[in-house]
Amino acid sequence: MAVFKLAFDKTMVWEGGYVNDPNDPGGETHYGISKKQYPRLDIKNLTREKASDIYRIDYWGKIRAGELVEQMTANAVFDMAVNSGVRRATKMAQECVLTIQDGIVGPQTIRKLNAVTGAEFVNHYALRRIRFYVELATRRKHFERFLVGWLRRALDFI
């Protein structure tokens, strides 16, 4: 079964330290945890350990990644959940394995994800992520400056 620490460490390469970018809709963030999402947290002084606890419960747990056989599958879905939300990451994963896209990871989604090899899944998933990022940057011009980084990030999980 997939291991949280491996996925967390890989995602933290992309979700570094403290940022307060006025062009980022998440606003103030630290380790990828946003003030918008967690208004009661002291984002600036957030520790990596506290961020890890949040990610384990609110992201890893909700996508049921610990039930996935392939670590690379768990890494990719977890990273997308951190980057763009649990529901979107889940719907994309469901689309890739041809199951109902309801944004909720249930037994059928787990079964379908575990039925494909990690390599097969992450290739398809990376292409789906890339399409999403390109569409987002096309619709919202102020996101164009993030596009290259998003594309690199998606490809890092292949």
SULBELFEN-V975830 format. One record per residue. RES is the residue in one letter. PHI is phi as a letter, one per 20 degrees, with the letter a starting at -180 (999 if undefined). OMEGA is omega in degrees with one decimal (999 if undefined). BURIAL is + if it has 9 or more other ideal C-beta (glycine too) atoms within 8 Angstrom, else -. Layout:
BEGIN
RES&PHI&OMEGA&BURIAL + RES&PHI&OMEGA&BURIAL
END
This chain:
BEGIN
M&999&-177.0&- + A&f&-175.9&+ + V&d&-177.4&+ + F&g&-174.5&+ + K&g&179.1&- + L&f&179.3&+ + A&f&-179.6&+ + F&f&-179.1&+ + D&f&179.3&- + K&f&179.2&+ + T&f&-178.5&+ + M&f&172.7&+ + V&f&-177.4&- + W&e&-177.0&+ + E&d&-173.7&+ + G&f&-170.7&- + G&e&-174.9&- + Y&f&178.0&- + V&b&173.9&+ + N&c&-175.9&- + D&e&-179.3&- + P&f&178.9&- + N&e&179.4&- + D&e&-177.6&- + P&f&176.4&- + G&f&-179.2&+ + G&m&-178.8&+ + E&f&179.4&+ + T&c&174.5&+ + H&b&-174.1&+ + Y&l&179.5&+ + G&n&177.6&+ + I&e&-174.3&+ + S&d&175.7&+ + K&f&179.1&+ + K&f&-178.9&- + Q&f&-176.8&- + Y&c&-172.9&+ + P&f&-178.1&- + R&e&-179.1&- + L&e&170.2&- + D&e&-172.9&- + I&f&-176.4&+ + K&g&-177.4&- + N&d&178.5&- + L&f&177.7&+ + T&e&176.7&- + R&f&-179.7&- + E&f&178.4&- + K&f&176.1&- + A&g&178.4&+ + S&g&178.2&+ + D&f&179.0&- + I&f&-178.8&+ + Y&f&180.0&+ + R&f&-176.0&+ + I&e&-169.6&- + D&e&-178.2&- + Y&c&-179.2&+ + W&g&-179.0&+ + G&f&-177.6&+ + K&f&177.0&+ + I&e&177.2&+ + R&l&-174.8&+ + A&f&178.1&+ + G&f&177.7&+ + E&e&-179.1&- + L&e&-178.5&+ + V&f&-174.7&- + E&e&179.0&+ + Q&f&-177.5&+ + M&f&175.2&+ + T&f&178.8&+ + A&f&179.9&+ + N&g&-175.3&+ + A&f&-178.6&+ + V&f&177.4&+ + F&f&-179.1&+ + D&f&179.2&+ + M&f&177.0&+ + A&f&178.4&+ + V&f&-174.8&+ + N&f&-172.1&+ + S&c&176.7&- + G&o&-177.7&- + V&f&-176.3&+ + R&f&-179.9&- + R&f&179.7&+ + A&g&-179.9&+ + T&f&179.0&+ + K&f&178.2&+ + M&f&178.3&+ + A&f&179.1&+ + Q&f&176.7&+ + E&f&-177.5&+ + C&f&180.0&+ + V&d&172.8&+ + L&l&174.9&- + T&c&-177.9&- + I&g&-177.5&- + Q&e&-179.5&- + D&d&178.5&- + G&m&179.8&+ + I&c&179.1&- + V&e&177.3&+ + G&d&-177.5&- + P&g&-179.7&- + Q&f&178.3&- + T&f&178.4&+ + I&g&179.6&+ + R&g&-178.7&- + K&f&178.9&+ + L&f&-179.9&+ + N&f&-178.9&+ + A&e&179.1&- + V&d&177.9&+ + T&f&178.1&- + G&g&-178.9&+ + A&f&179.1&- + E&f&-178.3&- + F&f&-173.2&+ + V&f&175.2&+ + N&f&179.6&+ + H&f&-177.9&+ + Y&f&178.7&+ + A&f&177.4&+ + L&f&178.8&- + R&f&176.7&+ + R&f&-179.2&+ + I&g&177.9&+ + R&g&178.6&- + F&g&-177.8&+ + Y&f&179.2&+ + V&f&178.0&+ + E&f&-179.8&- + L&f&179.8&+ + A&f&177.8&+ + T&f&-179.6&- + R&f&-176.0&- + R&c&-172.0&- + K&g&-179.0&- + H&f&176.7&- + F&e&-178.1&+ + E&g&-177.5&- + R&f&178.4&- + F&e&-168.8&- + L&g&-177.2&+ + V&g&177.8&- + G&f&177.9&- + W&f&180.0&+ + L&f&177.3&+ + R&f&-179.7&- + R&f&179.3&+ + A&g&-178.8&+ + L&f&178.5&+ + D&f&-177.0&+ + F&e&175.5&+ + I&e&999&-
END
